[in-house]
């Protein structure tokens, strides 16, 4: 019975470990690409970390982070956002790909997100 449980939970533990670390890539909104850096860490059932523009020291905390299967969800906001940006990303090997939606002063925005784990 313990072997069966270990076989079932082993992939979940590998997934949890594989999300931890530093990720870099782009957020593209209306054809404009912004280079970003993301740090993610799994803490129990929660996903925590920071996100910000690549090369800038100011990063904002990730909030309400969670993982459901291979889908990663989190929110982040800064002084330019009217509502938190909602991220929905899929883990594919050493990549996270998906979309971001939210609202800024000019209205609703939607963007595509492509991140790669640093070192891969």
N, C-alpha and C positions, 0 to 999 in steps of 0.2 A: 504494500500500500504506500509506504514512504517513497519507494522508487517511482511509482506512478505519479505521486504528487510532485516529486522533484522534476520529472519530465515535463509536467504541465507548467510549473512555475519558472523553470530555467529560461525559456524565451522571454518571459516578462521581465526577469531580472536583467537579462542582456539588453533588452530595449531600454530599461531605465538607465543603465550605465551608459548606453550609447548616446543618449541625448545630452549628457553632461559635457560642458566644455565651451569653447569659444567658436563662434560661427561668423563668417563674413559673407557679404554678398550685396545684392541690390534690392531696392524697392523702386518699382517703376510706376509712376502715376502720370497719365496723359502724355506718354512718351518721354518724360523726364526721369532719368535714372539717378538715384541717390545711393551712394555707397554706405552701407551700415555695418556695424559690429554688434553682435549679440552674445551675451554670456548666459548660459542656461545651467541650472542645477536642479536635480530632483531631490526634494526633501519630503520623504514619506509620500503622501498622495499628491502633494503640491509641487508645482513647477515654479521656481523663482529665478530671478536674474535681472539683467539690465540690457537696454538697447539704446543705441545712439548712432549718430553719423560717424563714419570711419574717420579716424584722425582727430576727432574732437574729444576733449576730456569730459565733457558733460554728457552723462548717460542718465536715462530715466529708468526707474524700477519697472519691472514686469509685474503685473497684478493679475489675480484670478487665473493663474496658469494651471493647466491640467493636461493630462494625456489620456486619450481614449483610443486604445488600440495603437495604430500608427499615426493618429491625428493629434497634433499639438495645438492647443488653444491658449491664447493669453491676450491681455490688454496692456496698453501703454499710452500715456498722455504726457504732453508738455504744454508750455505756455502758448503754443500756436494752435492747439486743438480745442474745439468746443466740447467734444465728447471723446472718451477714450477710443483709441484706434483698436479695432478688434482684429486679431490675427488668427487665421486658420491655416495650418501648415501640415503637410504630409511628410513623414520621414521616409526617404527612399535612399537606403544605404547611408552614405555620408552627406546627403543633401536634405534640406528642408525646402519644400516648394508649396506655394499656395497663394492666398490673397489676404489683403488688409482692407478694411472698410472703416469709415469714421466720418467725422464732420469737422471742418475748419470754418473760419469766418465766412469764406466765399460759398460754402455749401458742402454737400456730401462729396466724398472722394472715395475712390476704389483704386487699389493698386495691386500689382503682381509682386510677389516676394520670392526670391531665389537665394538661398544661403548654402554655403559649403562649410563643413567642419574644417577649422584651421588645421593644417598639416596633412590634408588629403587632397 
